[in-house]
Amino acid sequence: MDKQKQVPKAEAPKKKRHGSVESAREMVKLLTVRANQGHPEAVGSIEKWLEAFPELKPECRALDELADKAVAAWAVSVGFGDKLAEEAARDEAAKLKQELTGDSSSLLDRVLASTVVVAHLAHTRAAVMAAQKADHPGIREARERVLSAAQKRLAAAVTAHRLLARKKGKGVRPKAKLKIFEPSAA
């Protein structure tokens, strides 16, 4: 069975706290790994867990290390044993993450940026594998399916990042037009 499918989906706590801080810490770590695997729904769950357990927010910098480990693992995978290609993948990942986060330091920005970077590296690896000659049609088809799945994860991660950027750019605005004073009502 696929390792990714064995990971349980984590319900984010509602407004009320439930469970211990230790279990919340483990859940946030698990969700960070899922977000780095390209699951954008995990990002919202992380935010909800941190709202319920604000004492975990200082530890979120440690979560960045998990994201960096995921990026490093994917860079090794993309390099296929070639140290130069591995280093190029790390450099490209760092530039992409910097471009996506800019000067922002919010947890959500960092997690979404890491999700996009990991999805990009996974897509790159899948594209390289799909481009290689396959001895059997079944192998070629399997590689194409993996590439399609990687493309979908990358598109979902980019969409989530753009949605957040668009919302932050608009700021807090009312849904309807406000009418503060109507002269005809006086």
LINFEN-V653209 format. One record per pair of residues at least 24 apart in sequence whose ideal C-beta (glycine too) atoms are under 8 Angstrom apart, sorted by the first residue. I is the first residue (numbers start at 1). J is the second residue. D is the distance in Angstrom with one decimal. If there is no record, write none. Layout:
i=[I | I]
j=[J | J]
d=[D | D]
This chain:
i=[4 | 7 | 7 | 10 | 10 | 10 | 11 | 12 | 12 | 12 | 12 | 12 | 12 | 12 | 13 | 13 | 13 | 15 | 16 | 17 | 17 | 21 | 21 | 21 | 24 | 24 | 24 | 24 | 25 | 25 | 25 | 28 | 28 | 28 | 28 | 29 | 29 | 32 | 32 | 32 | 32 | 33 | 33 | 35 | 35 | 35 | 35 | 36 | 36 | 36 | 36 | 36 | 36 | 36 | 36 | 37 | 37 | 37 | 38 | 38 | 38 | 38 | 38 | 38 | 38 | 38 | 39 | 39 | 40 | 40 | 40 | 40 | 40 | 40 | 43 | 43 | 43 | 43 | 43 | 46 | 46 | 46 | 47 | 47 | 50 | 57 | 60 | 63 | 63 | 64 | 64 | 67 | 67 | 67 | 67 | 70 | 70 | 71 | 71 | 71 | 71 | 71 | 74 | 74 | 74 | 74 | 75 | 77 | 77 | 78 | 78 | 78 | 78 | 80 | 89 | 89 | 93 | 93 | 93 | 96 | 100 | 108 | 109 | 112 | 112 | 112 | 112 | 113 | 115 | 115 | 115 | 116 | 116 | 116 | 116 | 118 | 119 | 119 | 119 | 119 | 119 | 119 | 120 | 122 | 122 | 122 | 123 | 123 | 123 | 123 | 123 | 125 | 126 | 126]
j=[37 | 33 | 34 | 34 | 42 | 45 | 45 | 44 | 45 | 46 | 47 | 48 | 49 | 52 | 48 | 49 | 52 | 52 | 52 | 52 | 53 | 53 | 55 | 56 | 49 | 52 | 53 | 56 | 53 | 56 | 59 | 53 | 56 | 60 | 63 | 63 | 66 | 63 | 66 | 67 | 111 | 66 | 70 | 111 | 112 | 114 | 115 | 66 | 67 | 70 | 71 | 111 | 114 | 115 | 118 | 70 | 118 | 153 | 115 | 118 | 119 | 122 | 153 | 154 | 156 | 157 | 115 | 153 | 112 | 115 | 156 | 157 | 159 | 160 | 108 | 111 | 112 | 115 | 160 | 107 | 108 | 111 | 107 | 108 | 107 | 107 | 107 | 107 | 111 | 110 | 114 | 110 | 111 | 114 | 118 | 114 | 118 | 97 | 114 | 117 | 118 | 121 | 118 | 121 | 122 | 125 | 121 | 121 | 125 | 121 | 124 | 125 | 128 | 128 | 121 | 124 | 117 | 120 | 121 | 120 | 161 | 164 | 164 | 157 | 160 | 161 | 164 | 161 | 157 | 160 | 161 | 154 | 157 | 158 | 161 | 157 | 150 | 153 | 154 | 156 | 157 | 158 | 154 | 150 | 153 | 154 | 147 | 150 | 151 | 153 | 154 | 150 | 150 | 151]
d=[6.3 | 7.8 | 6.3 | 7.9 | 7.7 | 5.7 | 7.7 | 7.0 | 4.1 | 8.0 | 7.9 | 3.4 | 5.7 | 7.8 | 6.2 | 6.3 | 4.2 | 7.5 | 7.6 | 5.1 | 6.8 | 6.0 | 6.4 | 7.1 | 5.7 | 7.0 | 4.3 | 6.3 | 7.8 | 5.9 | 7.0 | 7.9 | 6.1 | 7.9 | 6.9 | 6.9 | 6.6 | 4.9 | 5.3 | 6.8 | 6.6 | 6.5 | 7.2 | 5.1 | 7.8 | 7.1 | 4.9 | 7.1 | 5.4 | 4.1 | 7.9 | 8.0 | 5.5 | 6.0 | 4.8 | 7.7 | 6.8 | 7.8 | 6.2 | 6.3 | 4.3 | 6.6 | 3.4 | 7.2 | 6.8 | 5.6 | 7.7 | 7.9 | 7.6 | 6.4 | 5.2 | 5.9 | 7.5 | 3.8 | 6.3 | 5.2 | 5.8 | 6.8 | 6.6 | 7.1 | 7.7 | 6.1 | 7.4 | 5.9 | 6.8 | 7.4 | 4.9 | 7.6 | 7.7 | 6.1 | 7.8 | 7.2 | 7.2 | 3.7 | 7.6 | 7.1 | 5.3 | 7.7 | 6.9 | 5.7 | 6.2 | 6.8 | 5.8 | 3.7 | 6.2 | 7.0 | 6.4 | 7.5 | 5.4 | 5.5 | 5.3 | 4.8 | 7.3 | 7.3 | 6.3 | 7.3 | 4.9 | 7.4 | 6.2 | 6.3 | 6.2 | 6.5 | 7.2 | 7.3 | 5.8 | 4.7 | 6.0 | 6.9 | 4.6 | 7.2 | 7.6 | 7.5 | 4.5 | 5.8 | 5.3 | 7.9 | 7.2 | 4.7 | 4.2 | 7.7 | 4.2 | 7.7 | 6.0 | 4.9 | 6.6 | 7.4 | 7.6 | 4.2 | 6.1 | 7.4 | 4.6 | 7.7 | 4.0 | 7.9]
